[in-house]
């Protein structure tokens, strides 16, 4: 599959790298130097795709046979994007805001080579049980989720004990909707 193609994942996310590796892809990682900013008029559910597209635009020119993958994930509740927490207090506040509620996880992805580009997004609904302060504090202290949108990893303890249901792709919540990535990579 994809013989004579060199896949470049433009992401430092260990979760995206793990998903792509576990799906059987050989790839290299090259990070894009890009500040993740967006205009206030962009709808929350369009932000992830916008950022993935910006990362692709800021990537150096691709050579023949190279395929670039960029992605960005946002967590949305009540039409508000919850970013990555800066510290334990912010992480606890974010998790408290998700407690007992359903939120959206949207991942935008761009796949491109030197001749064409495909972009798409995937949305998953995630529901948390009511989390106790002790559960939140334990998770934040033990797992330090400061590099995660929404202050949690579905594959970690808080996801195991706190998520009651999801509608959509589990891997999308981890940061890469691999089923869609695979289908689109086949087009290259």
C-alpha positions in Angstrom: 0.0 0.0 0.0 1.3 3.4 -1.0 4.5 2.0 -2.4 7.0 4.6 -3.5 5.3 7.2 -1.3 6.9 9.0 1.7 4.3 10.0 4.3 5.1 13.0 6.4 3.1 13.6 9.5 3.3 17.2 10.5 2.4 16.7 14.1 4.2 16.3 17.4 1.2 14.6 18.9 2.3 11.2 20.3 -1.3 10.0 19.9 -1.5 10.8 16.2 1.8 9.1 15.7 0.6 6.1 17.6 -2.6 5.8 15.6 -0.9 6.1 12.3 1.8 3.6 13.3 -0.8 1.1 14.6 -2.7 1.4 11.3 0.4 0.1 9.6 1.8 3.2 8.0 5.5 4.1 7.8 6.0 7.8 8.1 8.4 10.5 9.3 7.5 13.4 11.5 8.3 17.0 10.5 6.7 19.7 12.6 5.3 22.8 11.0 6.4 26.1 12.7 3.0 27.7 12.9 1.2 29.6 15.6 -2.3 28.2 16.0 -4.5 31.3 15.7 -7.9 31.8 14.1 -10.3 34.7 13.5 -13.2 35.1 15.9 -15.7 34.9 13.0 -14.8 31.2 12.2 -17.4 28.9 13.6 -16.1 26.6 16.3 -16.8 23.4 14.3 -14.7 24.8 11.4 -11.7 25.8 13.5 -10.0 22.4 13.5 -10.1 22.2 9.7 -9.0 25.8 9.3 -5.9 25.1 11.5 -5.1 21.9 9.7 -5.3 23.8 6.3 -3.1 26.6 7.7 -0.5 24.0 8.9 -0.5 22.5 5.3 0.0 25.9 3.8 2.9 26.7 6.0 4.7 23.4 5.3 7.7 23.7 2.9 7.2 22.6 -0.7 6.6 18.8 -1.1 8.7 16.7 -3.5 7.4 14.2 -5.9 6.3 11.0 -4.0 5.8 12.8 -0.7 2.4 12.9 1.0 1.8 15.4 3.9 -0.8 14.8 6.7 -1.7 17.7 9.0 -4.4 17.7 11.6 -5.9 19.7 14.5 -8.4 18.7 17.1 -10.8 20.9 19.1 -13.2 20.2 21.9 -16.4 22.2 21.8 -19.1 22.6 24.5 -22.0 25.1 24.3 -20.5 26.5 21.1 -17.2 27.3 22.9 -13.8 25.8 22.1 -12.0 24.4 25.1 -8.3 24.6 24.5 -5.3 22.9 26.1 -5.0 23.8 29.8 -2.0 25.9 30.9 -1.9 24.4 34.4 -3.7 22.1 36.9 -6.3 24.7 37.9 -7.3 25.2 34.2 -7.4 21.5 33.6 -9.7 21.0 36.6 -12.0 23.8 35.4 -12.2 22.4 31.9 -13.0 18.9 33.2 -15.6 20.3 35.6 -17.3 22.0 32.6 -17.4 18.7 30.8 -18.8 16.8 33.8 -22.3 15.4 33.3 -22.5 16.8 29.8 -22.1 15.9 26.1 -19.5 17.7 24.0 -18.1 17.6 20.5 -14.7 16.6 19.4 -13.8 17.8 15.9 -10.6 16.9 14.1 -9.7 18.6 10.8 -7.3 16.8 8.5 -5.4 17.7 5.3 -3.7 15.2 3.1 -1.7 16.6 0.2 1.0 15.9 -2.3 2.6 18.3 -4.7 -0.3 18.1 -7.1 -3.5 17.9 -5.0 -5.0 18.4 -1.6 -7.9 16.7 0.2 -9.3 18.2 3.4 -12.0 16.9 5.7 -13.2 16.9 9.3 -14.7 14.3 11.6 -17.0 15.0 14.6 -17.6 12.7 17.6 -20.0 13.3 20.4 -18.7 12.4 23.8 -20.6 12.2 27.1 -19.1 12.3 30.6 -20.7 11.1 33.7 -20.8 13.5 36.6 -17.2 13.6 37.7 -16.4 14.1 41.4 -13.8 16.7 42.4 -11.7 13.8 43.7 -11.8 12.1 40.3 -10.8 15.3 38.5 -8.0 16.1 41.0 -6.6 12.5 40.8 -6.6 12.6 37.0 -5.0 16.0 36.7 -2.3 15.2 39.3 -1.5 11.8 37.9 -1.8 12.4 34.1 -1.1 16.1 33.7 -3.2 16.6 30.6 -1.8 19.9 29.6 -1.1 18.9 26.0 -4.7 17.7 25.3 -7.6 19.7 23.9 -10.4 19.5 26.5 -7.9 18.5 29.2 -8.4 14.8 28.8 -7.3 11.7 26.8 -10.1 9.2 26.1 -7.6 6.4 26.3 -6.5 7.4 29.8 -8.0 6.8 33.2 -10.6 9.6 33.1 -11.9 8.3 29.7 -12.1 4.7 31.1 -14.1 5.6 34.2 -15.8 8.8 33.1 -17.0 8.5 29.5 -20.5 6.9 29.4 -20.9 6.9 25.6 -19.6 8.2 22.3 -21.2 8.7 19.0 -18.6 8.6 16.2 -15.0 7.6 16.0 -13.0 6.8 19.2 -9.8 7.5 17.3 -11.1 10.9 16.3 -11.3 11.8 20.0 -7.7 10.6 20.3 -6.8 13.1 17.6 -6.9 11.3 14.2 -10.0 9.8 12.5 -7.9 7.0 11.0 -10.8 5.4 9.1 -11.1 8.6 7.0 -7.4 9.2 6.8 -7.0 5.6 5.4 -9.8 6.1 2.8 -8.3 9.4 1.6 -4.7 8.1 1.5 -5.8 5.4 -0.9 -6.7 8.1 -3.4 -3.0 9.1 -3.5 
